[in-house]
Amino acid sequence: MARKRGSRNKGYWFRKGRGWYVGSEPLKDPQGHHIKDRGAEQEAEKAYHVYMAGQGAEGSEAEGNGEAIKADQGYTVKDVCFLYLKDCQNPGTEVYCRKATLDLRYRLLHDFCYGRPPKGKKVHKGYGDLSTTKLIGLHVKEWFDAHKGWNGTRRAAFQALRRAVRYAVKLGIMTQNPIAGFKAGSAGKREAYFTEEQEKAIYLVASPALAEAIRVMIATGARPGEFAHLEARHVQETEDGQLWVYPPKEHKTGWKTKRPRRIPVPTEIAALVRGKMKRHPKGKLFRNKREAPWTDTGMKTAFARLRVKLAEKGITLDPDCTCYGARHTYAKRAIAKGITIEKLAARMGNSPAVCWAHYAKHWEESKDNTPILFEGLN
């Protein structure tokens, strides 16, 4: 019975030729399939926590001889977090969410509970072993203080923890929400863009696949997620040109607007997409250098490596610059050409208010918008 070295100390282990187990029980993915890939340790770890959260609930009920579970007894913060994540996978619950959101919340709550992300170094002591009665706002503050580089992530992290705690209150596991008065603070604005010099350097230094991704996003204003998830079924050819159309459930603001996201595509990029569609009639159109479909995480990792390579060449990007910089570059250049904020909002899938908040500075600085001020005046 061969086990993966050291894995037994984590509470779960790998049996060669069989798969991942906790005790004698097979660890299963959200679809109920036994996880058998030896390299899927992160998925196994997630399944282990989900399993243990379920066992904790059952154990408390058994100790009470069938009586209702008494709030705040026998539950830790870790139990609350992973019970919440377990139900996030169940379409029948009110907290059900799509896979991308689930993965993000799992990573953030794992960090809060263990002091580190699923794969990474320990950066704080972790609060998962605390009793639910001991959790206070100070712990959240200490969590944020340990991640000085977090900006918008602070809000996403606090939202994940807050929803887990609120769900525990609804289930009767906790009697009150101890972090109800805590505020995560403003997320700030991501306004970094690429200068022409930086863009040229990117195309020289980046892998062909990443250079292509950035070029396409600068030309279309697509979000990194929209670019990565583009499939042939999203592409529509019209008399005016090519459109990428994402149903409401498949883009960032669809849950709120209930409208599809429509991205007009320049002629050069449209021709590139048609070629991709011939190669990949099904599945994601754009692939990384290994010919695997791009993912949000893969793009972040590739861009982080690109940043280091650029620094070695003497090209320094703004500290808050990410792949999103391509989208902001698109907006800044469109404004420089004289587009109104309202038209820009329609192209970018934002409300005019959001575009004014993010890009008004560029509009006011543009030398080409004077004729627009007089448009329709006389």
N, C-alpha and C positions, 0 to 999 in steps of 0.2 A: 504494500500500500504506500505508494510514493506521494509525498506531500511537497508542495512548493515550500522551499526553505523559509522559515520564519513566519509563514502565513498563519499558522495555528495560533500564534500569540495575538492576532488581531480578532479572533473569534470566528473566523471563517478560513477555509483552506481549499487548496486545489488537489484533486486526486487525478494522477496521470491516467489519461485515457478515458476518464469519466466526466470530469468537470468540477465546478465549484460547489462547495457544501458548507453548511453550518451544522456542526454535529453530523448526524446522518441524513439531514434534510437537504435536498438539492436547492441551490439558490436559483431563483427564476427571474426573468426579465418582466417588464410590464405586461407583455402578452402571454405570460404564463409558461414560457419555454425555459428549459434548463440551460443555464449559461455554461457552455462547455469550452469556450475559447480560453486558452491559458493567458493570452494577452489582454483579456477583458477584465483586468483587476479592478479598474475604476467602476465598471458596471456591476461587478460582483460586490464591491464595497457598498454601493448604493442599495443593491438588493438586500444585503445583510442588514443595513439599518432599517429598511422597510420591514423586513421580517421581524427584527427585534422589537420595533414599535408595536407591531401587531401582537407579539407574544406578551409585551408588557401590559397591554389592555386586557388580554385574556387572563393573565396571571392575577391582576388586581380583582377581577370579578370572581375568580375561583376562591381567593382568600376571603372574600366577603360572603362566601356561601350563597351566591346567587343574588345578593342584595345589590342595590345600585352603588356604583363606585362613588366614594366620598371624594369631593373636590380637594385638590392639593395634597392628596395622600399617596405616596409611593411613586409619584411621577417626577421626572427630572425635565430640565429644559430640552435635553436631547430627545427624550421620549415625545415631547410636544412637537418638536420640529419635524421629526421623521414620521410621526403619525400624520401630520399635516401633509408632508410630501407623498406619503402613501396614498392619501385620498385625492391628491392632485392628479393622480394617474387614473382615477376612476371616473368615467363620464357620468356616472349617476350621482356624483356629489356636487355641492355648490362651489367647491374650490377647484374643480377640474380645470386644467389649463393645457395649452399645447406644449409639445415636447421642448421647443426652444426656451420657453418660459420656465418649464419644469427644471431643465438642466441648469439655468441661471440661478434659480432659487435653491436648488440642491447645493450648488457650489458655494453660495453665500452663507447658507445656514450651516453647512459643513464647516466653513471657516469660523463662524461664531461659536459653534460647539467645541471644535477641536483646536482652534488657534491657528489653523492653516487651511488653505484650499485643498481639495482632494489630492492634488499633486503639487507639492511645494513645501517650503520650509516653514517651521513654526514661527509665528510672529507675535503671538500673545498667548496667554495662559489657557484660553478656552473656557467657555461657561456651560458646556453641555451637562456636566455632572451636578450643577446646582439644582437644588430643589426648586420647584416652581414658586414656592413662597419666598425664596431668597432673591429672585430676579428683580433688579431695579434699573432705573435709567442710567445710573453711573456705569453699569456694565456695558451699555450701548455706547456711551461716550468713550470708554476705554477701548472698545472695539474700533471705533472710528479713529481714535488717536494712534492706533497701531497701524493704520493704513493712511498715511499722510497723502499718498498719491491719489486717493479716491476723490472724485468730483461728482459726476452724475451717479457713480456707483453707490455713493452714500445713500441716496434716496431709494435706489433699487434694493439695497441691502436692508434698510430699515423697513421698507414695504414688505419684504419677504418675512422678516421676523415679526412684524406687527400683525400680518395676516395669520401667521401660525398661532400667535397668542390669542388673537380674537377667535379663531376657530376652536381653540382649546376651551375658551370661556363658553362658547356656544354648546360644546359637547359636555360641559359640566366638569371637565378635568381641572379647570381653574375657576376660582370664584370671582376674580376680578382681573382686569388688565393692568399690570404694574407699570407699563411703559406708555400708558395712554397719553400722558402730558408731554412726552418727549418729542422734540422736533428735529428732523434730520438736517434742516437748513436748505438754503438754495443750492440747486445743482450747478448753477452757473451756465454760461453759454459756450458752446463749441463753435468758435468763429475762425479757427486757423484754416488757411488756404495755402495752395502752392503758388509760388511765384513762377514766372516763366523759366528762370534759371534753375529752380528746384525741379520743375517738371522735366526739363531736358536731362538733368542729372539722374532723375529717377529712371527714365527710359534707357539710360546707358548702364546703370548699375543693377537695376532689378532684373529678376528672371523674366524671360519673355512672357510667361503666363501672368505674373503680377503686373508687369508693364502694360499688358493688354487690359487687365482689369481696371487699372487706374485711368488709362486712356478712355475706356468706354464710360466710366463713371463721370469723368470730366465733361465728356461730350453730351451726356444725357441727363446729368443731375440725379441719377438713380442712387438710392441708398445702397450701402454695401450688401445688405440682406436681399434687396430687390435684385441686384445684379447676380448674386450668388445663386438665387433660386429661380432664375429665368429658365423656362422650358418652352418648347415649341408651341404648346397649347396657349401660352400667354401672348404669342405674336400674332398681330392682325395687320394685314395689308389693306390700306385704304387709298382712295384717290389722291389724298394729300400726302401720303407717305406711310411709313411703318409706325405702328403703335404697339407698346407693350401694355397689356391690360391684365391687372391682377384682381381677382374677386375680393370682396370685402374681408373675407376670412383669411386672406393670404398676404395682407400688407399691414404695415404698422398702425395706421389710423382707421382701418376699416371697421373695427369694433365700435368706433365712435361715430364715424360719418355714415356707415352702412352703404357707402358708395365704392365702386371699383377705382383702383388707382390706374391712371392712364398716362403713359410716358411717351411723348413724341420723340422719334429717333432720327438723327441726321442721316443723310444718304449714305455716307461712308460706313457708318456703324451698321446701318440696315443691311448693306451688302455683306458685311462680316457675319452678321447674325444668320443670314440665309445660308451661308456656307456652313455654319455650325449646325444648323437644322438638318442639313443633308448628312452630316456625320453622326448626329445624335438626335434622331427623330423622337426618341423617348428619353426622359430624364433631363438632368441639368445640362445646359448648353455650354457653359464656360467651365473649363477644367484647369487644375493647377499643373505644375510642371511634371507631376507623376501621372497625369491624365485622370486623376480622381476629381469628382465634383468639388468645387469650392464650397467651403462652409464658413460661417461667420468667424468661428474660432481660428480656422486655418488662415483666413485673411489677416486677422489680428497678429498671429504669430509671424506670418511672412512679412508684414509691414514692420514689426519690431526688429526683425533681422535686417530689413532694408535700411532702417534708421541708423543702425550701427555701421553698415557699409558706407552710407552717405557721410557719416561723421568722419570716417577714415579718409574720405576724399575731400574733407574740408567743407562739406555742405551740411549745415545745421538746420533742422526743422524746428518749428515752434514746439515747446514742451507738450502742449495739448493737441498736437497734430496727429491724426489717425487717418485711416482710410476715408473717414468722413470729410477729410480735407478736400477730396476730389469733388464732393457735392458742393462745398462752399466755394470752391474755385469756379465751378459752373455758375453759381449764383452771382458772384462778383463780376465775372466776365459778361454775363447776360445783362447786368445792370449797366455796365460800361458801354454796351452797345445801344442803350436807350430803352430797354424794356421797362414797363411799369411794374410796380410791386404787385399789383393785382394779377397781371399776366404771369409774372414769375411764380406767384402762389399757385396758379392753376397748373403750371408745368411741374412744379416740385411736389404737388400733393399736400400742400400746407394751406392754412387759412391766411388771408392777407395780414391779420393781426400778428401771426407768428413770423411771417416774412418781414414785416415792419420791425418787429423786435430784434430780429437777427441781422437784417441786411440794410436797414435804413441808413446806417452810417456810410455804406458804400454808395448808396443812391445819392446822398447829399454831397459826397465827395466827387461824384462823377461829373466830368466836364461836358458830357454828351447829353445830359437830360434837360438842358434849357428849353429846347423846342417842345418838350412834353409839358412844360409848365403852361405854355400858351395853347396847347391842343384843345380845340373846341371852345376857346374863349370868345372869339369874334364870330 
